[in-house]
Amino acid sequence: MTATTDDEATRLFTAQFGGEPDGVWSAPGRVNLIGEHTDYNDGFALPFAIDYRAVVAVRLRDDDRVVVVSTAGGDPVETSLDALDGSRISSWAAYVFGIVWALGEDHGRDRLTGFELALHSDVPVGAGLSSSASIECATAVALDELWSLGAERASLVLAGQRAENTVVGAPTGIMDQTASLFGEADSAVFLDCRTQEAVPVGLGFAEAGLEVLVVDTRVSHDHATGGYASRRESCERAARALGVPALRDADLDDLQAAFTDGRLDEETFRRARHVITEDERVLETVRTLRSAGPRAVGELLDASHASMRDDFEISVPEIDAAVAAMRAAGALGARLTGGGFGGSAIGLLPRERVAEATAAVREAFAAAGFGEPGITTVSPSPGARRDG
């Protein structure tokens, strides 16, 4: 993110509201290196914050009005603090208003005052890079400071999740907000989704001469609609059949036994198998990064993609084409990243192969008649912060 991104939010704020904001805060999107659909199963994930960020310029008011505007366009959206009761909201403002509601639930509504907020984000929307959590987390750290709440970052993670689940209506876990709030430069966040423990794990991509290439298929997904929710329901159904609190507590022997004796149908068996094996891949990736370095994790990324494609069935032809093209062009490993049903694929590539891989993906998409993808590299970056 450049200073221009901060400037865009401040410029919009001044144009819309007049004067200067009380401050400017930002939070990053994220790439999940490995560990997909494990978070709501109390499992493990290994995301990292990226150098694309949502920026909010905010100023407190002396009444209970909340007015938000975005450089993405559209009229300002206005409400009152009293009107924010946890009801579903369908516009982008849900990410801001949901945080306001959640913080009010946590700290008492009497500590809240109205505010004006201008948003600018360069996190691609619908790409599986967590544009929504970046808005939630930028808003959360801004309001935590302006309202003098003194909240721990772990509690802001949960506030973001509740905003997403209740006000946005997307049944997501805590991974995205954790990456956005706890990210560090050149590191991933090893997340235990049951305990909420977040431990930095050095990645060393730059030192190893590696780049992470992100291919945004521009096939948009929406976590508030059916595919994501149905996968979560399958996982919960499997855990009930296995008699465990969550799939994190099951192993493949348990799963096979439940399938053999008829407690699980074939589809639910495959959904659960993805989660159980994905947890193991996350743990093995952390061990491998610590013992052998980033060039040794490629096969784990490949295995993760195969599991998402075949067992969890959340890939799409565009994602599979991007993964195959990056591998053919020299990627050490490649996989879908994010919730699936569109979004992005990532490839871990030697720096000297990035141009070749980019061209290969574009050629593969053109040959298949797919739309033009968005392709960029990302770097592991710091989490949410005050910028000005």
MOTA-V656404 format. One record per residue. N is the residue number from 1. RES is the residue in three letters. SS is DSSP state (A for helix, B for strand, O for the rest). PHI is phi in whole degrees, 0 to 359 (999 if undefined). Layout:
BEGIN
N;RES;SS;PHI  N;RES;SS;PHI
END
This chain:
BEGIN
1;MET;O;999  2;THR;O;260  3;ALA;A;299  4;THR;A;302  5;THR;A;296  6;ASP;A;299  7;ASP;A;299  8;GLU;A;298  9;ALA;A;295  10;THR;A;293  11;ARG;A;298  12;LEU;A;295  13;PHE;A;302  14;THR;A;296  15;ALA;A;294  16;GLN;A;277  17;PHE;A;248  18;GLY;O;79  19;GLY;O;74  20;GLU;O;254  21;PRO;O;288  22;ASP;O;289  23;GLY;B;178  24;VAL;B;230  25;TRP;B;232  26;SER;B;217  27;ALA;B;213  28;PRO;B;272  29;GLY;B;286  30;ARG;B;214  31;VAL;B;247  32;ASN;B;266  33;LEU;B;296  34;ILE;B;194  35;GLY;O;111  36;GLU;O;258  37;HIS;O;62  38;THR;O;265  39;ASP;A;294  40;TYR;A;279  41;ASN;A;255  42;ASP;O;61  43;GLY;O;262  44;PHE;B;235  45;ALA;B;212  46;LEU;B;223  47;PRO;B;274  48;PHE;B;221  49;ALA;B;290  50;ILE;B;242  51;ASP;B;273  52;TYR;B;235  53;ARG;B;222  54;ALA;B;263  55;VAL;B;238  56;VAL;B;236  57;ALA;B;257  58;VAL;B;226  59;ARG;B;220  60;LEU;B;288  61;ARG;O;251  62;ASP;O;255  63;ASP;O;225  64;ASP;O;257  65;ARG;B;277  66;VAL;B;237  67;VAL;B;233  68;VAL;B;231  69;VAL;B;214  70;SER;B;230  71;THR;O;292  72;ALA;O;291  73;GLY;O;109  74;GLY;O;93  75;ASP;O;287  76;PRO;O;302  77;VAL;B;250  78;GLU;B;232  79;THR;B;208  80;SER;B;241  81;LEU;A;300  82;ASP;A;295  83;ALA;A;282  84;LEU;O;273  85;ASP;O;245  86;GLY;O;92  87;SER;O;290  88;ARG;O;297  89;ILE;O;231  90;SER;O;261  91;SER;O;266  92;TRP;O;301  93;ALA;O;298  94;ALA;A;302  95;TYR;A;291  96;VAL;A;282  97;PHE;A;296  98;GLY;A;297  99;ILE;A;295  100;VAL;A;301  101;TRP;A;299  102;ALA;A;295  103;LEU;A;293  104;GLY;A;296  105;GLU;A;296  106;ASP;A;282  107;HIS;A;243  108;GLY;O;96  109;ARG;A;291  110;ASP;A;289  111;ARG;A;270  112;LEU;O;261  113;THR;O;230  114;GLY;O;293  115;PHE;B;201  116;GLU;B;245  117;LEU;B;219  118;ALA;B;243  119;LEU;B;247  120;HIS;B;225  121;SER;B;224  122;ASP;O;251  123;VAL;O;283  124;PRO;O;302  125;VAL;O;277  126;GLY;O;78  127;ALA;O;262  128;GLY;O;78  129;LEU;O;252  130;SER;O;66  131;SER;A;298  132;SER;A;293  133;ALA;A;295  134;SER;A;296  135;ILE;A;293  136;GLU;A;301  137;CYS;A;285  138;ALA;A;298  139;THR;A;296  140;ALA;A;297  141;VAL;A;290  142;ALA;A;295  143;LEU;A;289  144;ASP;A;302  145;GLU;A;286  146;LEU;A;293  147;TRP;O;269  148;SER;O;54  149;LEU;O;279  150;GLY;O;67  151;ALA;O;285  152;GLU;O;289  153;ARG;A;298  154;ALA;A;298  155;SER;A;286  156;LEU;A;292  157;VAL;A;303  158;LEU;A;292  159;ALA;A;297  160;GLY;A;296  161;GLN;A;296  162;ARG;A;295  163;ALA;A;300  164;GLU;A;295  165;ASN;A;291  166;THR;A;267  167;VAL;A;274  168;VAL;A;281  169;GLY;O;89  170;ALA;O;253  171;PRO;O;278  172;THR;O;271  173;GLY;O;266  174;ILE;O;255  175;MET;A;298  176;ASP;A;296  177;GLN;A;293  178;THR;A;297  179;ALA;A;299  180;SER;A;291  181;LEU;A;270  182;PHE;A;249  183;GLY;O;300  184;GLU;O;225  185;ALA;O;301  186;ASP;O;59  187;SER;B;221  188;ALA;B;261  189;VAL;B;248  190;PHE;B;278  191;LEU;B;250  192;ASP;B;266  193;CYS;O;287  194;ARG;O;279  195;THR;O;270  196;GLN;O;69  197;GLU;B;292  198;ALA;B;237  199;VAL;B;240  200;PRO;B;291  201;VAL;B;233  202;GLY;B;299  203;LEU;O;260  204;GLY;O;67  205;PHE;O;297  206;ALA;O;298  207;GLU;O;297  208;ALA;O;274  209;GLY;O;73  210;LEU;B;247  211;GLU;B;232  212;VAL;B;259  213;LEU;B;265  214;VAL;B;250  215;VAL;B;251  216;ASP;B;274  217;THR;O;292  218;ARG;O;63  219;VAL;O;271  220;SER;O;282  221;HIS;O;241  222;ASP;O;217  223;HIS;O;292  224;ALA;O;278  225;THR;O;252  226;GLY;A;297  227;GLY;A;299  228;TYR;A;296  229;ALA;A;298  230;SER;A;292  231;ARG;A;292  232;ARG;A;295  233;GLU;A;298  234;SER;A;299  235;CYS;A;295  236;GLU;A;295  237;ARG;A;296  238;ALA;A;295  239;ALA;A;298  240;ARG;A;298  241;ALA;A;296  242;LEU;A;275  243;GLY;O;71  244;VAL;O;238  245;PRO;O;299  246;ALA;O;201  247;LEU;A;295  248;ARG;A;304  249;ASP;A;269  250;ALA;O;255  251;ASP;O;233  252;LEU;A;294  253;ASP;A;295  254;ASP;A;303  255;LEU;A;295  256;GLN;A;298  257;ALA;A;297  258;ALA;A;292  259;PHE;A;288  260;THR;A;296  261;ASP;O;269  262;GLY;O;88  263;ARG;O;288  264;LEU;O;237  265;ASP;O;281  266;GLU;A;297  267;GLU;A;295  268;THR;A;297  269;PHE;A;303  270;ARG;A;293  271;ARG;A;301  272;ALA;A;292  273;ARG;A;299  274;HIS;A;302  275;VAL;A;296  276;ILE;A;296  277;THR;A;287  278;GLU;A;293  279;ASP;A;303  280;GLU;A;296  281;ARG;A;294  282;VAL;A;298  283;LEU;A;300  284;GLU;A;290  285;THR;A;296  286;VAL;A;298  287;ARG;A;300  288;THR;A;292  289;LEU;A;302  290;ARG;A;286  291;SER;A;260  292;ALA;O;236  293;GLY;O;93  294;PRO;A;291  295;ARG;A;289  296;ALA;A;263  297;VAL;O;261  298;GLY;A;302  299;GLU;A;296  300;LEU;A;292  301;LEU;A;296  302;ASP;A;298  303;ALA;A;295  304;SER;A;298  305;HIS;A;296  306;ALA;A;301  307;SER;A;293  308;MET;A;292  309;ARG;A;288  310;ASP;A;263  311;ASP;A;268  312;PHE;A;271  313;GLU;O;54  314;ILE;O;240  315;SER;O;275  316;VAL;O;225  317;PRO;A;305  318;GLU;A;295  319;ILE;A;297  320;ASP;A;299  321;ALA;A;295  322;ALA;A;295  323;VAL;A;299  324;ALA;A;297  325;ALA;A;294  326;MET;A;295  327;ARG;A;298  328;ALA;A;296  329;ALA;O;268  330;GLY;O;110  331;ALA;O;297  332;LEU;O;290  333;GLY;B;192  334;ALA;B;207  335;ARG;B;196  336;LEU;B;298  337;THR;B;232  338;GLY;O;100  339;GLY;O;288  340;GLY;O;95  341;PHE;O;61  342;GLY;O;125  343;GLY;O;81  344;SER;B;236  345;ALA;B;242  346;ILE;B;239  347;GLY;B;227  348;LEU;B;262  349;LEU;B;234  350;PRO;B;302  351;ARG;A;306  352;GLU;A;287  353;ARG;A;256  354;VAL;A;296  355;ALA;A;297  356;GLU;A;297  357;ALA;A;294  358;THR;A;300  359;ALA;A;296  360;ALA;A;296  361;VAL;A;296  362;ARG;A;299  363;GLU;A;294  364;ALA;A;296  365;PHE;A;293  366;ALA;A;296  367;ALA;A;296  368;ALA;A;272  369;GLY;O;77  370;PHE;O;279  371;GLY;O;292  372;GLU;O;295  373;PRO;O;279  374;GLY;B;264  375;ILE;B;230  376;THR;B;207  377;THR;B;257  378;VAL;B;230  379;SER;O;238  380;PRO;O;299  381;SER;O;224  382;PRO;O;292  383;GLY;O;277  384;ALA;O;301  385;ARG;B;196  386;ARG;B;275  387;ASP;O;255  388;GLY;O;183
END
